[in-house]
Amino acid sequence: MRNLLFVGAVVLAFFPAGASAQSTTTIKSNYCKNLFAQMSGKPAFKAFALSSNGRLCHAVWGSSSQEQANREAKAGCEGNGRSCLLISIR
């Protein structure tokens, strides 16, 4: 439960130039908390993206590469001017 309330230490945001940034954010919706909790059991390659306000998310698993999973998770989360960050899954 502790890892559901606060996404620890590393949050990676992937930019088009390939640069990355670190930040922390809190998962605020029950749906996203539950989805994030299930991610460790999902097949590789997987990714979880969370909106900057912590209320919206998108997850992908079973992709053909980690890069593809990252792109799909981020694209599924972003929209209507919303930006999302990729959350490290352990």
MOPAC internal coordinates of N, CA, C and O (Angstrom, degrees):
PM7 1SCF
backbone

  N    0.0000 0     0.00 0     0.00 0    0    0    0
  C    1.4500 1     0.00 0     0.00 0    1    0    0
  C    1.5209 1   110.76 1     0.00 0    2    1    0
  O    1.2310 1   119.90 1   145.79 1    3    2    1
  N    1.3420 1   117.80 1   -34.21 1    3    2    1
  C    1.4588 1   120.06 1  -177.28 1    5    3    2
  C    1.5246 1   112.17 1   -61.18 1    6    5    3
  O    1.2310 1   119.95 1   142.88 1    7    6    5
  N    1.3403 1   117.70 1   -37.12 1    7    6    5
  C    1.4571 1   118.85 1   179.68 1    9    7    6
  C    1.5245 1   112.31 1   -77.20 1   10    9    7
  O    1.2310 1   119.81 1   169.72 1   11   10    9
  N    1.3232 1   117.96 1   -10.28 1   11   10    9
  C    1.4597 1   120.17 1   175.39 1   13   11   10
  C    1.5179 1   111.76 1   -79.53 1   14   13   11
  O    1.2310 1   120.50 1   145.85 1   15   14   13
  N    1.3203 1   116.65 1   -34.15 1   15   14   13
  C    1.4551 1   120.39 1  -175.03 1   17   15   14
  C    1.5259 1   112.83 1   -79.61 1   18   17   15
  O    1.2310 1   120.79 1   148.42 1   19   18   17
  N    1.2830 1   116.09 1   -31.58 1   19   18   17
  C    1.4647 1   119.08 1  -179.30 1   21   19   18
  C    1.5109 1   109.40 1  -139.17 1   22   21   19
  O    1.2310 1   120.58 1   -55.67 1   23   22   21
  N    1.2762 1   116.50 1   124.33 1   23   22   21
  C    1.4478 1   119.95 1   178.89 1   25   23   22
  C    1.5157 1   106.52 1   -81.13 1   26   25   23
  O    1.2310 1   121.09 1   -68.49 1   27   26   25
  N    1.3006 1   115.52 1   111.51 1   27   26   25
  C    1.4634 1   122.33 1  -172.18 1   29   27   26
  C    1.5015 1   114.31 1   -65.15 1   30   29   27
  O    1.2310 1   121.22 1   -26.38 1   31   30   29
  N    1.2135 1   115.27 1   153.62 1   31   30   29
  C    1.4505 1   133.91 1   171.19 1   33   31   30
  C    1.5217 1   118.65 1    28.62 1   34   33   31
  O    1.2310 1   118.94 1   121.10 1   35   34   33
  N    1.3212 1   119.63 1   -58.90 1   35   34   33
  C    1.4533 1   117.68 1  -168.25 1   37   35   34
  C    1.5184 1   112.03 1  -113.56 1   38   37   35
  O    1.2310 1   121.39 1   -58.55 1   39   38   37
  N    1.2846 1   114.94 1   121.45 1   39   38   37
  C    1.4555 1   122.43 1   171.05 1   41   39   38
  C    1.5173 1   105.11 1  -124.77 1   42   41   39
  O    1.2310 1   120.71 1   -55.31 1   43   42   41
  N    1.3058 1   116.26 1   124.69 1   43   42   41
  C    1.4596 1   119.69 1  -177.45 1   45   43   42
  C    1.5153 1   110.76 1  -106.96 1   46   45   43
  O    1.2310 1   121.20 1   -49.52 1   47   46   45
  N    1.3004 1   115.31 1   130.48 1   47   46   45
  C    1.4590 1   120.79 1   173.94 1   49   47   46
  C    1.5248 1   107.17 1  -110.09 1   50   49   47
  O    1.2310 1   119.79 1   -56.42 1   51   50   49
  N    1.3034 1   118.00 1   123.58 1   51   50   49
  C    1.4552 1   121.01 1  -179.32 1   53   51   50
  C    1.5213 1   109.13 1   -98.87 1   54   53   51
  O    1.2310 1   121.38 1   -53.40 1   55   54   53
  N    1.3165 1   114.97 1   126.60 1   55   54   53
  C    1.4530 1   122.48 1  -179.03 1   57   55   54
  C    1.5193 1   108.73 1  -104.84 1   58   57   55
  O    1.2310 1   119.75 1   -20.44 1   59   58   57
  N    1.3223 1   118.09 1   159.56 1   59   58   57
  C    1.4556 1   120.20 1  -177.90 1   61   59   58
  C    1.5246 1   113.77 1   -54.67 1   62   61   59
  O    1.2310 1   119.72 1   147.40 1   63   62   61
  N    1.3093 1   118.14 1   -32.60 1   63   62   61
  C    1.4566 1   120.94 1  -178.60 1   65   63   62
  C    1.5214 1   112.04 1   -78.53 1   66   65   63
  O    1.2310 1   120.04 1   176.04 1   67   66   65
  N    1.3315 1   117.53 1    -3.96 1   67   66   65
  C    1.4469 1   121.03 1   178.33 1   69   67   66
  C    1.5168 1   113.31 1    90.31 1   70   69   67
  O    1.2310 1   119.99 1  -179.76 1   71   70   69
  N    1.3192 1   117.63 1     0.24 1   71   70   69
  C    1.4582 1   120.77 1   177.90 1   73   71   70
  C    1.5173 1   108.90 1   -73.47 1   74   73   71
  O    1.2310 1   120.50 1   -21.34 1   75   74   73
  N    1.3251 1   116.65 1   158.66 1   75   74   73
  C    1.4541 1   119.04 1   177.12 1   77   75   74
  C    1.5098 1   109.91 1  -132.09 1   78   77   75
  O    1.2310 1   120.86 1   -21.78 1   79   78   77
  N    1.3201 1   115.95 1   158.22 1   79   78   77
  C    1.4532 1   122.02 1   179.37 1   81   79   78
  C    1.5168 1   108.55 1  -132.80 1   82   81   79
  O    1.2310 1   120.23 1   -23.49 1   83   82   81
  N    1.3079 1   117.17 1   156.51 1   83   82   81
  C    1.4498 1   121.18 1   177.42 1   85   83   82
  C    1.5182 1   109.35 1  -113.20 1   86   85   83
  O    1.2310 1   121.34 1   -35.47 1   87   86   85
  N    1.3218 1   115.04 1   144.53 1   87   86   85
  C    1.4465 1   121.36 1  -179.79 1   89   87   86
  C    1.5228 1   107.05 1  -161.04 1   90   89   87
  O    1.2310 1   120.57 1    -4.99 1   91   90   89
  N    1.2973 1   116.51 1   175.01 1   91   90   89
  C    1.4583 1   120.65 1   171.32 1   93   91   90
  C    1.5155 1   107.58 1  -130.56 1   94   93   91
  O    1.2310 1   120.65 1   -27.94 1   95   94   93
  N    1.3125 1   116.36 1   152.06 1   95   94   93
  C    1.4442 1   121.19 1   178.51 1   97   95   94
  C    1.5238 1   108.48 1  -151.66 1   98   97   95
  O    1.2310 1   120.80 1   -17.84 1   99   98   97
  N    1.3069 1   116.07 1   162.16 1   99   98   97
  C    1.4573 1   121.88 1   179.85 1  101   99   98
  C    1.5141 1   109.62 1  -108.79 1  102  101   99
  O    1.2310 1   120.38 1   -46.96 1  103  102  101
  N    1.3212 1   116.89 1   133.04 1  103  102  101
  C    1.4613 1   121.15 1   174.45 1  105  103  102
  C    1.5243 1   106.77 1   -79.27 1  106  105  103
  O    1.2310 1   120.66 1   -60.85 1  107  106  105
  N    1.3271 1   116.34 1   119.15 1  107  106  105
  C    1.4645 1   120.55 1  -172.64 1  109  107  106
  C    1.5217 1   115.21 1  -103.19 1  110  109  107
  O    1.2310 1   119.57 1   157.17 1  111  110  109
  N    1.3246 1   118.42 1   -22.83 1  111  110  109
  C    1.4707 1   118.69 1  -178.59 1  113  111  110
  C    1.5258 1   110.05 1   -95.57 1  114  113  111
  O    1.2310 1   120.99 1   -35.21 1  115  114  113
  N    1.3179 1   115.71 1   144.79 1  115  114  113
  C    1.4683 1   120.50 1   177.89 1  117  115  114
  C    1.5210 1   111.21 1   -62.68 1  118  117  115
  O    1.2310 1   120.26 1   142.34 1  119  118  117
  N    1.3211 1   117.11 1   -37.66 1  119  118  117
  C    1.4673 1   120.76 1   178.43 1  121  119  118
  C    1.5252 1   110.00 1   -58.47 1  122  121  119
  O    1.2310 1   120.02 1   130.99 1  123  122  121
  N    1.3397 1   117.56 1   -49.01 1  123  122  121
  C    1.4617 1   121.04 1  -178.44 1  125  123  122
  C    1.5286 1   111.57 1   -67.91 1  126  125  123
  O    1.2310 1   119.77 1   143.96 1  127  126  125
  N    1.3177 1   118.04 1   -36.04 1  127  126  125
  C    1.4680 1   121.31 1   176.61 1  129  127  126
  C    1.5242 1   110.30 1   -60.99 1  130  129  127
  O    1.2310 1   120.74 1   133.97 1  131  130  129
  N    1.3286 1   116.19 1   -46.03 1  131  130  129
  C    1.4654 1   120.58 1   179.92 1  133  131  130
  C    1.5208 1   112.05 1   -66.33 1  134  133  131
  O    1.2310 1   120.38 1   137.47 1  135  134  133
  N    1.3115 1   116.88 1   -42.53 1  135  134  133
  C    1.4574 1   121.03 1   179.00 1  137  135  134
  C    1.5251 1   110.66 1   -63.00 1  138  137  135
  O    1.2310 1   120.30 1   135.36 1  139  138  137
  N    1.3249 1   117.04 1   -44.64 1  139  138  137
  C    1.4658 1   120.93 1   179.49 1  141  139  138
  C    1.5332 1   110.34 1   -61.83 1  142  141  139
  O    1.2310 1   120.15 1   140.35 1  143  142  141
  N    1.3261 1   117.32 1   -39.65 1  143  142  141
  C    1.4663 1   121.26 1  -179.65 1  145  143  142
  C    1.5332 1   111.51 1   -63.56 1  146  145  143
  O    1.2310 1   119.90 1   151.08 1  147  146  145
  N    1.3164 1   117.79 1   -28.92 1  147  146  145
  C    1.4603 1   122.29 1  -179.54 1  149  147  146
  C    1.5266 1   113.41 1   -82.92 1  150  149  147
  O    1.2310 1   119.92 1   164.96 1  151  150  149
  N    1.3100 1   117.76 1   -15.04 1  151  150  149
  C    1.4594 1   121.59 1  -171.35 1  153  151  150
  C    1.5207 1   114.48 1   -63.59 1  154  153  151
  O    1.2310 1   119.40 1   144.63 1  155  154  153
  N    1.3213 1   118.74 1   -35.37 1  155  154  153
  C    1.4666 1   119.37 1  -177.23 1  157  155  154
  C    1.5279 1   111.48 1   -62.45 1  158  157  155
  O    1.2310 1   119.63 1   152.88 1  159  158  157
  N    1.3069 1   118.32 1   -27.12 1  159  158  157
  C    1.4582 1   122.07 1   179.78 1  161  159  158
  C    1.5226 1   114.63 1   -88.54 1  162  161  159
  O    1.2310 1   120.13 1   176.59 1  163  162  161
  N    1.3110 1   117.36 1    -3.41 1  163  162  161
  C    1.4629 1   120.73 1  -178.39 1  165  163  162
  C    1.5315 1   110.28 1   -81.67 1  166  165  163
  O    1.2310 1   120.46 1   -26.16 1  167  166  165
  N    1.3361 1   116.73 1   153.84 1  167  166  165
  C    1.4682 1   119.90 1  -179.62 1  169  167  166
  C    1.5326 1   112.19 1   -69.97 1  170  169  167
  O    1.2310 1   121.27 1   -28.00 1  171  170  169
  N    1.3234 1   115.17 1   152.00 1  171  170  169
  C    1.4713 1   121.18 1   176.16 1  173  171  170
  C    1.5280 1   107.30 1   -71.17 1  174  173  171
  O    1.2310 1   118.81 1   -22.76 1  175  174  173
  N    1.1848 1   119.87 1   157.24 1  175  174  173
  C    1.4549 1   134.50 1   -10.51 1  177  175  174
  C    1.5149 1   107.70 1   -84.93 1  178  177  175
  O    1.2310 1   120.72 1   -45.52 1  179  178  177
  N    1.3263 1   116.24 1   134.48 1  179  178  177
  C    1.4612 1   120.90 1  -172.39 1  181  179  178
  C    1.5173 1   110.39 1  -134.02 1  182  181  179
  O    1.2310 1   121.32 1   -23.16 1  183  182  181
  N    1.3523 1   115.08 1   156.84 1  183  182  181
  C    1.4668 1   120.81 1   178.92 1  185  183  182
  C    1.5236 1   108.40 1  -153.88 1  186  185  183
  O    1.2310 1   121.40 1   -28.38 1  187  186  185
  N    1.3386 1   114.93 1   151.62 1  187  186  185
  C    1.4608 1   122.45 1   179.44 1  189  187  186
  C    1.5214 1   107.43 1  -132.99 1  190  189  187
  O    1.2310 1   120.52 1   -56.14 1  191  190  189
  N    1.3202 1   116.61 1   123.86 1  191  190  189
  C    1.4636 1   121.83 1   178.66 1  193  191  190
  C    1.5212 1   109.10 1  -114.66 1  194  193  191
  O    1.2310 1   120.96 1   -39.97 1  195  194  193
  N    1.3344 1   115.76 1   140.03 1  195  194  193
  C    1.4613 1   122.77 1  -177.58 1  197  195  194
  C    1.5163 1   109.52 1  -128.56 1  198  197  195
  O    1.2310 1   120.83 1   -43.63 1  199  198  197
  N    1.3298 1   116.02 1   136.37 1  199  198  197
  C    1.4663 1   120.12 1   178.14 1  201  199  198
  C    1.5211 1   109.93 1   -65.33 1  202  201  199
  O    1.2310 1   120.76 1   -23.63 1  203  202  201
  N    1.3239 1   116.15 1   156.37 1  203  202  201
  C    1.4632 1   120.73 1  -177.38 1  205  203  202
  C    1.5279 1   112.38 1   -63.01 1  206  205  203
  O    1.2310 1   119.91 1   156.84 1  207  206  205
  N    1.3494 1   117.78 1   -23.16 1  207  206  205
  C    1.4634 1   119.21 1   176.90 1  209  207  206
  C    1.5278 1   112.04 1   -89.17 1  210  209  207
  O    1.2310 1   119.77 1   177.53 1  211  210  209
  N    1.3393 1   118.04 1    -2.47 1  211  210  209
  C    1.4541 1   122.61 1   175.80 1  213  211  210
  C    1.5156 1   115.72 1    77.33 1  214  213  211
  O    1.2310 1   119.88 1  -170.64 1  215  214  213
  N    1.3362 1   117.82 1     9.36 1  215  214  213
  C    1.4674 1   120.63 1  -174.61 1  217  215  214
  C    1.5265 1   114.29 1  -103.67 1  218  217  215
  O    1.2310 1   119.50 1   159.99 1  219  218  217
  N    1.3100 1   118.57 1   -20.01 1  219  218  217
  C    1.4612 1   121.91 1  -178.03 1  221  219  218
  C    1.5231 1   109.42 1  -124.42 1  222  221  219
  O    1.2310 1   120.82 1   -31.18 1  223  222  221
  N    1.3409 1   116.05 1   148.82 1  223  222  221
  C    1.4529 1   119.56 1  -177.45 1  225  223  222
  C    1.5219 1   110.13 1  -152.79 1  226  225  223
  O    1.2310 1   121.77 1   -11.94 1  227  226  225
  N    1.3216 1   114.23 1   168.06 1  227  226  225
  C    1.4645 1   121.22 1   174.97 1  229  227  226
  C    1.5159 1   107.21 1  -151.07 1  230  229  227
  O    1.2310 1   120.42 1   -43.20 1  231  230  229
  N    1.3243 1   116.81 1   136.80 1  231  230  229
  C    1.4591 1   122.06 1  -179.70 1  233  231  230
  C    1.5198 1   110.34 1  -124.62 1  234  233  231
  O    1.2310 1   121.27 1   -31.60 1  235  234  233
  N    1.3269 1   115.17 1   148.40 1  235  234  233
  C    1.4572 1   122.23 1   179.36 1  237  235  234
  C    1.5236 1   107.20 1  -137.15 1  238  237  235
  O    1.2310 1   120.12 1   -38.81 1  239  238  237
  N    1.3342 1   117.37 1   141.19 1  239  238  237
  C    1.4555 1   121.09 1   173.01 1  241  239  238
  C    1.5088 1   109.09 1  -147.23 1  242  241  239
  O    1.2310 1   121.03 1   -19.26 1  243  242  241
  N    1.3311 1   115.63 1   160.74 1  243  242  241
  C    1.4562 1   120.82 1  -179.66 1  245  243  242
  C    1.5155 1   114.11 1    75.94 1  246  245  243
  O    1.2310 1   119.93 1  -160.73 1  247  246  245
  N    1.3172 1   117.73 1    19.27 1  247  246  245
  C    1.4693 1   121.23 1   178.73 1  249  247  246
  C    1.5239 1   110.03 1   -73.39 1  250  249  247
  O    1.2310 1   120.37 1   -13.13 1  251  250  249
  N    1.3227 1   116.89 1   166.87 1  251  250  249
  C    1.4600 1   120.86 1  -178.39 1  253  251  250
  C    1.5254 1   113.03 1   -79.12 1  254  253  251
  O    1.2310 1   119.80 1   164.37 1  255  254  253
  N    1.3435 1   117.99 1   -15.63 1  255  254  253
  C    1.4660 1   121.62 1   176.44 1  257  255  254
  C    1.5270 1   108.98 1  -155.63 1  258  257  255
  O    1.2310 1   120.45 1   -17.88 1  259  258  257
  N    1.3292 1   116.74 1   162.12 1  259  258  257
  C    1.4595 1   120.23 1   177.78 1  261  259  258
  C    1.5200 1   111.09 1   -66.63 1  262  261  259
  O    1.2310 1   120.60 1   142.24 1  263  262  261
  N    1.3179 1   116.45 1   -37.76 1  263  262  261
  C    1.4633 1   120.54 1   179.04 1  265  263  262
  C    1.5236 1   110.85 1   -61.53 1  266  265  263
  O    1.2310 1   120.81 1   137.75 1  267  266  265
  N    1.3296 1   116.06 1   -42.25 1  267  266  265
  C    1.4645 1   119.84 1   178.50 1  269  267  266
  C    1.5283 1   110.28 1   -65.17 1  270  269  267
  O    1.2310 1   119.97 1   135.57 1  271  270  269
  N    1.3210 1   117.67 1   -44.43 1  271  270  269
  C    1.4717 1   121.00 1   178.55 1  273  271  270
  C    1.5188 1   110.33 1   -59.00 1  274  273  271
  O    1.2310 1   119.90 1   136.31 1  275  274  273
  N    1.3300 1   117.79 1   -43.69 1  275  274  273
  C    1.4647 1   121.83 1   178.88 1  277  275  274
  C    1.5263 1   111.20 1   -60.33 1  278  277  275
  O    1.2310 1   120.64 1   132.17 1  279  278  277
  N    1.3344 1   116.39 1   -47.83 1  279  278  277
  C    1.4741 1   120.65 1  -179.84 1  281  279  278
  C    1.5270 1   111.11 1   -60.86 1  282  281  279
  O    1.2310 1   120.46 1   135.19 1  283  282  281
  N    1.3384 1   116.73 1   -44.81 1  283  282  281
  C    1.4641 1   120.82 1  -176.86 1  285  283  282
  C    1.5279 1   111.95 1   -67.64 1  286  285  283
  O    1.2310 1   120.21 1   139.61 1  287  286  285
  N    1.3255 1   117.20 1   -40.39 1  287  286  285
  C    1.4695 1   120.14 1   179.54 1  289  287  286
  C    1.5175 1   110.53 1   -64.81 1  290  289  287
  O    1.2310 1   120.92 1   135.00 1  291  290  289
  N    1.3225 1   115.85 1   -45.00 1  291  290  289
  C    1.4593 1   120.02 1  -179.67 1  293  291  290
  C    1.5241 1   111.08 1   -65.45 1  294  293  291
  O    1.2310 1   120.26 1   135.33 1  295  294  293
  N    1.3252 1   117.11 1   -44.67 1  295  294  293
  C    1.4680 1   121.37 1  -179.98 1  297  295  294
  C    1.5268 1   110.85 1   -63.56 1  298  297  295
  O    1.2310 1   119.71 1   142.68 1  299  298  297
  N    1.3210 1   118.17 1   -37.32 1  299  298  297
  C    1.4559 1   121.67 1   179.45 1  301  299  298
  C    1.5141 1   113.22 1   -70.11 1  302  301  299
  O    1.2310 1   120.50 1   155.30 1  303  302  301
  N    1.3160 1   116.65 1   -24.70 1  303  302  301
  C    1.4703 1   121.55 1  -179.18 1  305  303  302
  C    1.5283 1   111.64 1   -88.17 1  306  305  303
  O    1.2310 1   121.19 1   142.58 1  307  306  305
  N    1.3257 1   115.34 1   -37.42 1  307  306  305
  C    1.4641 1   119.38 1  -175.03 1  309  307  306
  C    1.5169 1   111.41 1   -80.63 1  310  309  307
  O    1.2310 1   120.99 1   -28.18 1  311  310  309
  N    1.2992 1   115.71 1   151.82 1  311  310  309
  C    1.4531 1   122.35 1   178.28 1  313  311  310
  C    1.5106 1   109.32 1   158.24 1  314  313  311
  O    1.2310 1   120.61 1   -22.06 1  315  314  313
  N    1.3050 1   116.44 1   157.94 1  315  314  313
  C    1.4716 1   121.68 1  -179.71 1  317  315  314
  C    1.5236 1   112.28 1    52.83 1  318  317  315
  O    1.2310 1   120.58 1  -140.94 1  319  318  317
  N    1.3217 1   116.49 1    39.06 1  319  318  317
  C    1.4680 1   120.95 1   178.12 1  321  319  318
  C    1.5152 1   114.53 1    79.47 1  322  321  319
  O    1.2310 1   119.87 1  -176.37 1  323  322  321
  N    1.3183 1   117.86 1     3.63 1  323  322  321
  C    1.4639 1   122.67 1  -177.91 1  325  323  322
  C    1.5289 1   109.34 1   -83.63 1  326  325  323
  O    1.2310 1   120.42 1   -42.00 1  327  326  325
  N    1.3212 1   116.80 1   138.00 1  327  326  325
  C    1.4604 1   120.39 1   173.52 1  329  327  326
  C    1.5260 1   108.50 1  -108.62 1  330  329  327
  O    1.2310 1   121.00 1   -31.36 1  331  330  329
  N    1.3237 1   115.69 1   148.64 1  331  330  329
  C    1.4583 1   121.08 1  -177.43 1  333  331  330
  C    1.5178 1   110.23 1  -132.31 1  334  333  331
  O    1.2310 1   121.16 1   -24.97 1  335  334  333
  N    1.3141 1   115.39 1   155.03 1  335  334  333
  C    1.4531 1   122.99 1   179.06 1  337  335  334
  C    1.5194 1   108.94 1  -116.79 1  338  337  335
  O    1.2310 1   120.80 1   -33.04 1  339  338  337
  N    1.3277 1   116.08 1   146.96 1  339  338  337
  C    1.4570 1   120.75 1   173.78 1  341  339  338
  C    1.5146 1   108.16 1   -82.47 1  342  341  339
  O    1.2310 1   120.51 1   -47.37 1  343  342  341
  N    1.3209 1   116.62 1   132.63 1  343  342  341
  C    1.4630 1   122.89 1  -179.00 1  345  343  342
  C    1.5268 1   107.88 1  -102.76 1  346  345  343
  O    1.2310 1   120.49 1   -47.52 1  347  346  345
  N    1.3047 1   116.68 1   132.48 1  347  346  345
  C    1.4569 1   122.06 1   178.10 1  349  347  346
  C    1.5291 1   109.90 1   -65.98 1  350  349  347
  O    1.2310 1   120.98 1   -49.10 1  351  350  349
  N    1.3403 1   115.73 1   130.90 1  351  350  349
  C    1.4578 1   121.80 1   179.62 1  353  351  350
  C    1.5154 1   108.00 1  -106.46 1  354  353  351
  O    1.2310 1   120.44 1   -49.14 1  355  354  353
  N    1.3278 1   116.77 1   130.86 1  355  354  353
  C    1.4718 1   120.52 1   179.75 1  357  355  354
  C    1.4858 1   110.59 1  -117.98 1  358  357  355
  O    1.2310 1   120.10 1   180.00 1  359  358  357

